């Protein structure tokens, strides 16, 4: 099956709690539901939107956390990746920002799009050490190093 090409410029928000752990979502590609993975919060910038604005908007839409531009730090990493999702062949430029959140912050999927709700299995806070030790799949693959960079900048 031919995939539809899609190019996106994304702002990724990395919520970091008081223990220095990053919040990740657990989900799957609807074309491969038996291959779940962990991923960062974020999405494509809308027309006229900066990557920071996209990261903050997605932070609210995907996990219900509201933060102001003054709370966002970084970027702590950038890169271009290619992957498949549903019927798309995605080329994604991504920029990672951090936002400190209080311990026990409420996570909500209320504002997610339906496809996101349908393909999200849950969430978890991960330390850099846990990321390095796990056999579970997560993206980006250098996330532990990014989390360490964020925590060393604090």
N, C-alpha and C positions, 0 to 999 in steps of 0.2 A: 504494500500500500504506500502510495506517495504521500509524504508529509508536507504540510503547508509551511513554507519558510516564514519565520517571524523574527524580527530584530527588535530587541528591547534594551533600554538604558534604565537600570534599576538602582534605587536607593535601598540598602538593607539596614534594618535597625537591629542592633544587638542589645537587648535589655540585659543589664548586668546587676545582679542583686548584691546585697551587703557582704556576701561571702565570696564575691568575685565570680559567680557562676553565670553562664549565659542561658537564656531561655530559647529553646528550640521547639519547633512543631514537628510532629510525627505524622507522616502521611504517605500517599502513594500516587503513582501515575494511574489514571483510570484504565489505560491500556495494559498495565501490568500490576494489578492489585495485589499480587502475591509477592511483590518486591518492595516492602515499605522502607522508608528512609527518614532521617532527621534533617531538617532544613531551617535556615534562618528566615526571620520575618522580613518582608519587604516586597517590593513590586515595581513595575514600570512607572516612570514619571509620565504624568499626563501632559498634554500640550501646555507650555508656559510654566510648568512646575519645575522647581529645582530638585536635584536628587535628595537634598535634605528634607524638602517639603514632602516628597514622595515617601521617604522613610518614615516620617512622622505620621502621615496619613495612613500608611499601611500598618503601622504599629497600633493605631486605634482600630482600624478595620479588622485586622487579623486576630488581635488578642485583647482588645478593649482598653489598652493603656494610652492615656493622653499625656503628651509631653510637649513642652514649648521648644522653640528653636534654640533657646539659650541653654537647654539641657542636653542637647546633642553635641557630642565631641567626635573628632576625627576629621577626615577619614583615616581608618586604620588598615585599610587594604583595598585594592582594586584588582580587577581582572576581567578577562573575557572567557566565557565558557560556552560550550555547545552541548545541547541535550535535546531529548525528545520528551514531549509531554502531550498526552492525548493525540490529537491529529497534527500537532505542530513539531517542526524542526526549529528549535529556538537557538539563536545566537544572542547571548546576554552579556552586556557590559555591566558589571556590578561594582558598587562602591559601598563599603561597610562603615557605618557610624555606630557609636555606642551611646546608650542612655542609661544612667544609673537609676534604679528603681528601689523602693523600700522593700524590705523582707515581707513576704506575705501579700504582695500586691495581687489584686483580684484579676484573674485571667478570664476573658469572655470571648466566645466566638460569635456573639450576637450580630456583629456587623459584617461578618464574612459573606462573600458571594456564595451562591448555592453550590457551585462546583467545588469551592474551597471547603465548605461544610461537609460535602459528600466524600471528600478525599482526605480529610483530616482525622487522624485517629486519636490524637491527644497532644500533650506537651510535657516538657520536663526541663528542669534546671540542670545544667551540666558544668562541672569544673573542667579546667584544661586537662587535669590528670585523668578524669573519667573519660574524656574524649580520646586521649592517647591510649587508654587501656581497653576500650570497647572493641568488639568485633562487629558492632552494628554499623550500618552505612550512614554517613552524614556528609553534608555539604556546607561549605567548601571543605575540601580535604585538609587544608591548612588552618582550620578554625581554631585548633588549640593554640597555635602560635599567635593568631590574632587576639584571642582572649588574654594570653599572657602580655601582649603588647598593651592592651587596654588597661589591664590591672597594674602594670608597671608605670603607666602614665598617671595613675590616680594619686 
